Amino acid sequence: MHVISRKRLNDFADKHPDVRNSLDKWHKQVKKANFISFAELRETFSNVDKVGKLTIFNIGGNKARLIAAIHYNRRKVYIRAVLTHPEYDKNKWKE
C-alpha cells in the first residue's frame, strides 16, 4: 500500500515521542501489505474500526488514533489525521 503522507506521522511523533515506535511499526506493516478489503485489513489490525468512509486505527495501546481514508482498489492510504485519544474524543475530526 502507498501511504500518503509520512509527514503527518513524523509531525505527530515529534510532539508525542512515546508513540513513535508504534507509528513506525504501523507504517511498515501497511506499506508491505496489499489489503483488498476492510475485512482483510482487520485480520492484521484487530483494533481497527470504520466510521463512515474513514478507517480508525488505535496506535500505541490506545494513546493515539490514526484516521485514514483507504482506497483498496488503488492501494492508497491517505492519512487524514493523527490525534491523541482526548483530541479524538472531541469529535472535531468528523467536520
N, C-alpha and C positions, 0 to 999 in steps of 0.2 A: 504494500500500500504506500502511496505517496502522501506524506504528512505535510500539511500547509498550515501554519508555518512554525518552524522550530523556534523562532524568535519569541513567540508567546511563552513557550515552555521555559526558555532561558531567562526571560524577564521575570517570570514568577519565581523561578528558583533563586534568582539573585536576591529577591526580597524575602524568600522563605527557604533558606538553605536546608532545613530539616526534611524537605520533600524532594530535593534534587535527585537523589538516587532512585526514588520511586518514579519520578518523571522520566529519567533516563531509561529505566527498565521498561516502562510503558512504551516509550518511543521505539526502542529496539524491537520489542515484540510486535508492535503494529507495523513497523517498516518491513519486517521479514515476512509478514503474513499476506495472505491473499483471500480475505474474507469475501464470501459471496452473499451473505445474508446476516441479519441480526442474530438469528439462531446459531449460526456458526461462530460469530463473534462471542456470543455468550459461553460457548464451550471453552474459550480461552480466558475470558474475563467474566467470572461468575457474578461479580457485583456490579454489572453494568445495567443501566436502565434506559428506557426510551421515554422521552417526554415530547410528544408531538413529532416533529421531524428531526429532533435533536437526540443525540446519544450522550448520556451522562455516565462518566467513569468516576468511581471512588479512587482516590490516589493517596498513598501513604497511610493506610489504615484509617481512612475517613478524615484525614487532615485537610484534604483539598478535593475539589470537584473539577473535572475536566469536561467541558461542554464542547461537543463536536457535531458537525454535520458530515455524515458519511455517505458517499456516493459509491456504492458497491460496484456498479456497472463500469465506472471509470477508475476504480481503485484509488480514490482520493478521500482523504480525511482532512476536513477543514476545521481547525481548532478555532472555535468561536470565543472561548474564554477559559481561563484557569482561575478558580476562585477558592478562597478559604471556605471552610464549612459555614461560618457565620455570614460571610458575604453571599454565599449561595442561598442561604435561608431567607435572605431579604427579598428574593424573587425578582430583583431588578434585571437579571439576565434574560427574563422572559419578554422584556419590552422590545 
